[in-house]
Amino acid sequence: MRVLVAEDEEVMADALARGLRRAGYAADVAADGGTALALAGVNRYDVVLLDRDLPVVHGDDVCRALVDGGSPARILMLTAAGGLDEKVGGFALGADDYLAKPFAFAELLARVQALARRTAPAQPPVLTAGDLRVDVSRRAVTRAGRPVDLTLKEYGVLAELVRADGAVVSAEDLLERVWDENADPFTNAVRVTMVGLRRKLGDPPVIETLRGAGYRVVVP
């Protein structure tokens, strides 16, 4: 899952991005509304955390542009003004949720998780492929009943492959969905992560490489 943090307060933006990354999300940061729109134009985000009082392009205009442009991202509007009129105004612009500052990160994360579930097609809370079991709500993986301890990136890659239900997922798509804008498009991060993931999942192999195309989960 990928999140855009559109926040001009640098300390808060960095804190939110770090927290989201620790929770397993790929997180990009935009310090103004113009940058937010530019990033949203080239990346597919599941959720946008949108400060309402952004420079360059106001947060209200960013929200309106994303909604009018058909962006699939869910918008969580952040603002220092938490009165009823402000909330109603935010929802009228097309925001999906509204959170007044200051807020607890745990609450923000819960709202992001709820919005992300609404972005993706409905899926069961536990994904399976043969003897492989991925508990999405707990971010827990087992194989043949044996717990598999994965890093956040390994879990993210595996979850994307299992969600694809046997379809091929390219390295570029994995890089976009699991990493963030700081990832080098020419990096071997996906390949390195795949090596560790395959080793931890054990034999027989459940991830197949299709040279020049990508990866897919196969049931042994």
HELIX and SHEET records of a PDB file:
HELIX    1   1 GLU A   10  ARG A   22  1                                  13    
HELIX    2   2 GLY A   33  VAL A   42  1                                  10    
HELIX    3   3 GLY A   59  ASP A   68  1                                  10    
HELIX    4   4 LEU A   84  LEU A   93  1                                  10    
HELIX    5   5 PHE A  105  THR A  119  1                                  15    
HELIX    6   6 LEU A  152  ARG A  163  1                                  12    
HELIX    7   7 ALA A  171  VAL A  178  1                                   8    
HELIX    8   8 ALA A  189  LEU A  201  1                                  13    
SHEET    1   A 5 ALA A  26  ALA A  30  0                                        
SHEET    2   A 5 ARG A   2  ALA A   6  1                                        
SHEET    3   A 5 VAL A  47  ASP A  51  1                                        
SHEET    4   A 5 ARG A  74  THR A  79  1                                        
SHEET    5   A 5 ASP A  97  ALA A 100  1                                        
SHEET    1   B 4 VAL A 126  ALA A 129  0                                        
SHEET    2   B 4 LEU A 132  ASP A 135 -1                                        
SHEET    3   B 4 ALA A 140  ARG A 143 -1                                        
SHEET    4   B 4 ARG A 146  VAL A 148 -1                                        
SHEET    1   C 2 ILE A 207  LEU A 210  0                                        
SHEET    2   C 2 GLY A 214  VAL A 217 -1                                        
END                                                                             
